[in-house]
Amino acid sequence: MERRYLAGLVVALVAIGVVVIIVSPLGPSVSGPSGTAEEYPAGAGPDHINFTALREDGANVSHTPREYWDSYAIVYTEPTDRRRIEGDYYVNARTGEVLGDRWRDARVYRNGSTYAFVQPADAIQDQQREDYENDPEFVYHDATDAYYKYDSQYLSGLETTNIGTHPTVAESYTWTALDRTTHHGVPVINYRVTGTRSEDSGAPSPAKGILRLGAEDGIVYAYELTLRDDGEFFERTYEVRPAPFPDHEWVETARAVAGENATAEDRA
């Protein structure tokens, strides 16, 4: 009888041991970063982010997230009296279209060699209105009270927008890895802000902050920064997330207005 109980106990202990062996390797992948270099994108580690090195792999926010979402937004918030970076952007992963919401209600559109821009007149100052009127590339449309620009053979790069420059705010600070999670399905590493990169950088002191770095592609997918400057606290936030591509009927208006203007000039 005792031998039978002893045999049963041995079998139970062996079974428990097998379960431990099977389950235990899952632990490190669920918990925080283990610190091995293979688990971090090039340029990042458990106690640092080298933002310059992150870009060496060629991954960028205007292209790489298209692998995950049909369309997405690149959104940024900051105090109006401390504006540093202009614009939120939307990307259509299927067509390659890029649409930006910029200051003073202006919008910019790019699709291949097609470029369009609209600036509502009621959102600009008198001096700016004069600048638009004196620039032959812009056409005023009375029916919509806006200035338009349209170019179907625009061969320059995306320098007319600042898409992808938003993470430069985070580059002024040092970061330490906390744990791993997903950001709308994308594997990311959560980092906590620990200080500024140099005391003479002129950057406001960080009070608190979290940054989400793509674990596989090294892209900054989000951050929230609370900063302190001259005793005043303010916030800057940034996020890349799936979102519908906005309606952009105004692009057709820009094309039509530009075409009418070209025809009028030819007749003159």
C-alpha positions as a Python dict, from the first residue, in 0.01 Angstrom:
ca = {
    (1, 'M'): (0, 0, 0),
    (2, 'E'): (275, 244, 97),
    (3, 'R'): (468, 162, -220),
    (4, 'R'): (161, 236, -429),
    (5, 'Y'): (120, 580, -266),
    (6, 'L'): (493, 643, -308),
    (7, 'A'): (475, 558, -678),
    (8, 'G'): (179, 792, -722),
    (9, 'L'): (365, 1073, -550),
    (10, 'V'): (667, 1028, -777),
    (11, 'V'): (446, 1040, -1087),
    (12, 'A'): (279, 1359, -962),
    (13, 'L'): (613, 1528, -893),
    (14, 'V'): (741, 1435, -1239),
    (15, 'A'): (426, 1578, -1398),
    (16, 'I'): (468, 1903, -1205),
    (17, 'G'): (829, 1922, -1315),
    (18, 'V'): (732, 1885, -1680),
    (19, 'V'): (475, 2165, -1644),
    (20, 'V'): (739, 2392, -1490),
    (21, 'I'): (982, 2319, -1772),
    (22, 'I'): (717, 2394, -2034),
    (23, 'V'): (582, 2711, -1871),
    (24, 'S'): (895, 2875, -1736),
    (25, 'P'): (1045, 2983, -2075),
    (26, 'L'): (734, 3199, -2131),
    (27, 'G'): (812, 3414, -1828),
    (28, 'P'): (1078, 3652, -1971),
    (29, 'S'): (877, 3729, -2286),
    (30, 'V'): (571, 3829, -2083),
    (31, 'S'): (755, 4027, -1817),
    (32, 'G'): (996, 4316, -1858),
    (33, 'P'): (1302, 4328, -2087),
    (34, 'S'): (1566, 4071, -1997),
    (35, 'G'): (1847, 4297, -2114),
    (36, 'T'): (1980, 4085, -2400),
    (37, 'A'): (2080, 4283, -2707),
    (38, 'E'): (1872, 4059, -2936),
    (39, 'E'): (1550, 4178, -2772),
    (40, 'Y'): (1606, 4545, -2859),
    (41, 'P'): (1612, 4721, -3196),
    (42, 'A'): (1950, 4851, -3309),
    (43, 'G'): (2029, 5168, -3116),
    (44, 'A'): (1826, 5081, -2807),
    (45, 'G'): (1891, 4889, -2487),
    (46, 'P'): (1758, 4845, -2133),
    (47, 'D'): (1909, 5173, -2016),
    (48, 'H'): (1942, 5387, -2329),
    (49, 'I'): (1790, 5495, -2660),
    (50, 'N'): (2024, 5625, -2929),
    (51, 'F'): (1772, 5799, -3156),
    (52, 'T'): (2030, 5858, -3429),
    (53, 'A'): (2113, 5487, -3445),
    (54, 'L'): (1744, 5395, -3458),
    (55, 'R'): (1720, 5556, -3800),
    (56, 'E'): (2009, 5354, -3945),
    (57, 'D'): (1780, 5060, -4025),
    (58, 'G'): (1575, 5279, -4259),
    (59, 'A'): (1248, 5227, -4074),
    (60, 'N'): (1042, 5546, -4063),
    (61, 'V'): (699, 5649, -3949),
    (62, 'S'): (577, 5748, -4297),
    (63, 'H'): (625, 5395, -4434),
    (64, 'T'): (683, 5116, -4180),
    (65, 'P'): (344, 5132, -3997),
    (66, 'R'): (175, 5054, -4329),
    (67, 'E'): (265, 4691, -4258),
    (68, 'Y'): (19, 4694, -3966),
    (69, 'W'): (-268, 4927, -4057),
    (70, 'D'): (-465, 5020, -4371),
    (71, 'S'): (-448, 5384, -4264),
    (72, 'Y'): (-313, 5562, -3959),
    (73, 'A'): (-266, 5895, -3787),
    (74, 'I'): (48, 6065, -3657),
    (75, 'V'): (-84, 6305, -3394),
    (76, 'Y'): (90, 6550, -3163),
    (77, 'T'): (-22, 6787, -2888),
    (78, 'E'): (161, 7073, -2718),
    (79, 'P'): (70, 7404, -2554),
    (80, 'T'): (-21, 7672, -2808),
    (81, 'D'): (222, 7915, -2645),
    (82, 'R'): (509, 7664, -2674),
    (83, 'R'): (462, 7540, -3028),
    (84, 'R'): (762, 7360, -3164),
    (85, 'I'): (641, 7116, -3430),
    (86, 'E'): (372, 7179, -3686),
    (87, 'G'): (103, 6939, -3791),
    (88, 'D'): (-78, 6608, -3750),
    (89, 'Y'): (-54, 6365, -4039),
    (90, 'Y'): (-259, 6082, -4187),
    (91, 'V'): (-129, 5807, -4413),
    (92, 'N'): (-330, 5582, -4645),
    (93, 'A'): (-134, 5257, -4649),
    (94, 'R'): (-308, 5125, -4961),
    (95, 'T'): (-262, 5430, -5184),
    (96, 'G'): (40, 5603, -5030),
    (97, 'E'): (-152, 5928, -4983),
    (98, 'V'): (-38, 6161, -4706),
    (99, 'L'): (-259, 6435, -4563),
    (100, 'G'): (-144, 6685, -4304),
    (101, 'D'): (-338, 6918, -4074),
    (102, 'R'): (-119, 7222, -4016),
    (103, 'W'): (-132, 7545, -3821),
    (104, 'R'): (-402, 7806, -3893),
    (105, 'D'): (-634, 7539, -4037),
    (106, 'A'): (-412, 7480, -4339),
    (107, 'R'): (-401, 7134, -4499),
    (108, 'V'): (-142, 6972, -4721),
    (109, 'Y'): (-183, 6665, -4944),
    (110, 'R'): (69, 6447, -5124),
    (111, 'N'): (20, 6142, -5345),
    (112, 'G'): (312, 6049, -5567),
    (113, 'S'): (388, 6356, -5778),
    (114, 'T'): (57, 6525, -5688),
    (115, 'Y'): (78, 6800, -5429),
    (116, 'A'): (-206, 7020, -5301),
    (117, 'F'): (-237, 7285, -5031),
    (118, 'V'): (-528, 7488, -4893),
    (119, 'Q'): (-526, 7781, -4651),
    (120, 'P'): (-859, 7926, -4533),
    (121, 'A'): (-833, 8304, -4560),
    (122, 'D'): (-1020, 8374, -4235),
    (123, 'A'): (-749, 8196, -4035),
    (124, 'I'): (-455, 8409, -4150),
    (125, 'Q'): (-335, 8759, -4074),
    (126, 'D'): (-344, 9049, -4320),
    (127, 'Q'): (30, 9029, -4389),
    (128, 'Q'): (5, 8660, -4469),
    (129, 'R'): (-289, 8726, -4699),
    (130, 'E'): (-74, 8973, -4888),
    (131, 'D'): (203, 8714, -4917),
    (132, 'Y'): (-39, 8460, -5066),
    (133, 'E'): (-178, 8716, -5311),
    (134, 'N'): (171, 8805, -5430),
    (135, 'D'): (276, 8443, -5477),
    (136, 'P'): (181, 8318, -5827),
    (137, 'E'): (174, 7956, -5706),
    (138, 'F'): (-133, 8028, -5490),
    (139, 'V'): (-481, 8097, -5623),
    (140, 'Y'): (-760, 8258, -5423),
    (141, 'H'): (-1105, 8099, -5456),
    (142, 'D'): (-1385, 8336, -5362),
    (143, 'A'): (-1654, 8069, -5319),
    (144, 'T'): (-1460, 7894, -5040),
    (145, 'D'): (-1264, 8200, -4920),
    (146, 'A'): (-937, 8008, -4932),
    (147, 'Y'): (-600, 8003, -5106),
    (148, 'Y'): (-504, 7691, -5300),
    (149, 'K'): (-194, 7544, -5453),
    (150, 'Y'): (-193, 7241, -5682),
    (151, 'D'): (93, 7071, -5866),
    (152, 'S'): (53, 6741, -6051),
    (153, 'Q'): (426, 6718, -6126),
    (154, 'Y'): (568, 6789, -5783),
    (155, 'L'): (897, 6601, -5776),
    (156, 'S'): (1046, 6723, -5448),
    (157, 'G'): (1050, 6518, -5129),
    (158, 'L'): (836, 6560, -4822),
    (159, 'E'): (1026, 6865, -4698),
    (160, 'T'): (706, 7067, -4738),
    (161, 'T'): (577, 6887, -4429),
    (162, 'N'): (743, 6785, -4104),
    (163, 'I'): (606, 6432, -4096),
    (164, 'G'): (829, 6214, -3881),
    (165, 'T'): (1001, 6497, -3694),
    (166, 'H'): (776, 6481, -3386),
    (167, 'P'): (996, 6230, -3194),
    (168, 'T'): (1282, 6485, -3195),
    (169, 'V'): (1125, 6626, -2877),
    (170, 'A'): (1202, 6297, -2699),
    (171, 'E'): (1564, 6297, -2818),
    (172, 'S'): (1659, 6561, -2561),
    (173, 'Y'): (1603, 6312, -2278),
    (174, 'T'): (1742, 5985, -2139),
    (175, 'W'): (1524, 5676, -2105),
    (176, 'T'): (1519, 5343, -1915),
    (177, 'A'): (1319, 5037, -2021),
    (178, 'L'): (1029, 4932, -1796),
    (179, 'D'): (838, 4648, -1961),
    (180, 'R'): (692, 4523, -2286),
    (181, 'T'): (341, 4544, -2425),
    (182, 'T'): (163, 4607, -2755),
    (183, 'H'): (49, 4933, -2910),
    (184, 'H'): (-259, 4866, -3122),
    (185, 'G'): (-116, 4521, -3192),
    (186, 'V'): (244, 4631, -3251),
    (187, 'P'): (504, 4493, -3003),
    (188, 'V'): (661, 4782, -2812),
    (189, 'I'): (898, 4845, -2523),
    (190, 'N'): (785, 5095, -2261),
    (191, 'Y'): (1055, 5340, -2148),
    (192, 'R'): (1053, 5583, -1856),
    (193, 'V'): (1219, 5925, -1882),
    (194, 'T'): (1513, 5965, -1642),
    (195, 'G'): (1666, 6304, -1725),
    (196, 'T'): (1806, 6529, -1998),
    (197, 'R'): (2092, 6426, -2226),
    (198, 'S'): (2304, 6723, -2122),
    (199, 'E'): (2253, 7000, -1869),
    (200, 'D'): (2337, 7269, -2123),
    (201, 'S'): (2093, 7143, -2388),
    (202, 'G'): (1838, 7407, -2298),
    (203, 'A'): (1562, 7145, -2290),
    (204, 'P'): (1297, 7178, -2016),
    (205, 'S'): (1344, 6940, -1723),
    (206, 'P'): (1130, 6624, -1737),
    (207, 'A'): (888, 6572, -1448),
    (208, 'K'): (762, 6240, -1580),
    (209, 'G'): (728, 6063, -1912),
    (210, 'I'): (662, 5733, -2088),
    (211, 'L'): (774, 5639, -2440),
    (212, 'R'): (670, 5339, -2650),
    (213, 'L'): (940, 5211, -2884),
    (214, 'G'): (873, 4948, -3152),
    (215, 'A'): (1047, 4633, -3029),
    (216, 'E'): (1113, 4511, -3384),
    (217, 'D'): (1140, 4825, -3596),
    (218, 'G'): (1274, 5089, -3354),
    (219, 'I'): (998, 5338, -3434),
    (220, 'V'): (868, 5571, -3163),
    (221, 'Y'): (496, 5490, -3155),
    (222, 'A'): (397, 5714, -2864),
    (223, 'Y'): (516, 5925, -2577),
    (224, 'E'): (373, 6140, -2300),
    (225, 'L'): (603, 6399, -2149),
    (226, 'T'): (532, 6630, -1858),
    (227, 'L'): (801, 6900, -1859),
    (228, 'R'): (897, 7172, -1614),
    (229, 'D'): (1033, 7510, -1719),
    (230, 'D'): (1072, 7811, -1486),
    (231, 'G'): (844, 7645, -1234),
    (232, 'E'): (571, 7588, -1493),
    (233, 'F'): (452, 7242, -1594),
    (234, 'F'): (330, 7160, -1943),
    (235, 'E'): (273, 6848, -2153),
    (236, 'R'): (367, 6718, -2495),
    (237, 'T'): (214, 6399, -2632),
    (238, 'Y'): (265, 6201, -2950),
    (239, 'E'): (105, 5890, -3095),
    (240, 'V'): (104, 5681, -3412),
    (241, 'R'): (-223, 5488, -3425),
    (242, 'P'): (-471, 5336, -3672),
    (243, 'A'): (-727, 5589, -3797),
    (244, 'P'): (-949, 5639, -4104),
    (245, 'F'): (-797, 5844, -4384),
    (246, 'P'): (-983, 6180, -4380),
    (247, 'D'): (-1210, 6305, -4655),
    (248, 'H'): (-1017, 6534, -4888),
    (249, 'E'): (-1260, 6671, -5143),
    (250, 'W'): (-1076, 7002, -5119),
    (251, 'V'): (-794, 6846, -5327),
    (252, 'E'): (-1028, 6829, -5625),
    (253, 'T'): (-1125, 7191, -5558),
    (254, 'A'): (-756, 7285, -5558),
    (255, 'R'): (-708, 7106, -5893),
    (256, 'A'): (-1008, 7277, -6047),
    (257, 'V'): (-914, 7622, -5916),
    (258, 'A'): (-557, 7584, -6040),
    (259, 'G'): (-686, 7469, -6380),
    (260, 'E'): (-918, 7767, -6410),
    (261, 'N'): (-635, 8001, -6320),
    (262, 'A'): (-403, 7846, -6581),
    (263, 'T'): (-674, 7878, -6847),
    (264, 'A'): (-731, 8243, -6755),
    (265, 'E'): (-359, 8316, -6783),
    (266, 'D'): (-343, 8150, -7125),
    (267, 'R'): (-628, 8370, -7249),
    (268, 'A'): (-468, 8688, -7115),
}
